[in-house]
Amino acid sequence: MPDFAFACCLPGVEPAVKLEVARDRPELKFAYSRPGLLTFKSERPVSPDDPPGSVFARVWGRSVGAIDSAGAVAAVGANRIHVFARDPDAEIDLAPWSKLGPAGPARVGELVADVVVGDQVWLGVHRHDATRSPHPGGAFPVDVPADAPSRAYAKIEEAIQWASLPIAAGQVALEIGAAPGGAVLALARRGLEVWACDTGELAPVVKALPNVTHLAKKVGAVRWEELPPRIDWLLVDVNLAPQVALHEVARLMPKLRPTLRGAVITLKMNDWAFVAELPRLVARIRELGLPDVRLRHLPSNRREVCAVALP
């Protein structure tokens, strides 16, 4: 009998998941989808330990199927139960399913039952490891302050959590495509010295910070001598095609590489056809001298994917 894998993603991102699974996991055949949920048929057994078949999948595991009672959840014998809405923006009552067993963040090695609540309830199971979010629905909880000028605040905080980045006070960051300054604000409040490169204006709350320097120009116009002598972290969140953005960054890398601890690069995916380009984009990032590249569609990402790259 066939077995099934399931993937949960941001509603609207299903085409990207299907394209990537078809390319990288041809043994999995698309079977079923609802906004935010897809299943794939396999002729071989699917293990809860199965690694995610797409960087756009926020949760991935073995699919049990649609359920209508708590008994099905108990039958999988999970150590942890994660209940979450199929559409994170939908107003859905999770209470009837939230008392089934131990909730909270998963620990490495635990078997997690994923109870996905929408117009029907779907059950899956996965084994938690360090590459996955320990929170229900693949979330990375971020307390975004009311004065944050953009969702880039949440994007960088999610990236730090996901990749366990050793970002610390006293380090120096350069962000290309910084305006209006959401990520700049997050890093500056962590105690970093932040250089913000963008022709756009920074929000007043960001501009007023003493540890923020605004380079009001395009990245292509930045000269090496304008940059600080040491840069620990590079952020790229510019509204350019990924190939163009990486080309612009490459010019600065001889200056940055000697001290760079890593980069967080937002790859814009204005057309889902760019999914086919992801392997080539990863190769291009590695050519910058950052061989350890990981991709993830984070909770605050939309038509884009986060690349964390380390030397």
Beta strands, then each sheet from edge to edge (+ up, - down):
strand 1: 3-8
strand 2: 29-34
strand 3: 37-42
strand 4: 59-67
strand 5: 80-85
strand 6: 111-117
strand 7: 121-127
strand 8: 172-176
strand 9: 193-197
strand 10: 212-215
strand 11: 233-236
strand 12: 262-268
strand 13: 292-296
strand 14: 304-310
sheet 1: 2+ 3- 1+ 4- 7+ 6- 5-
sheet 2: 10+ 9+ 8+ 11+ 12+ 14- 13+
end
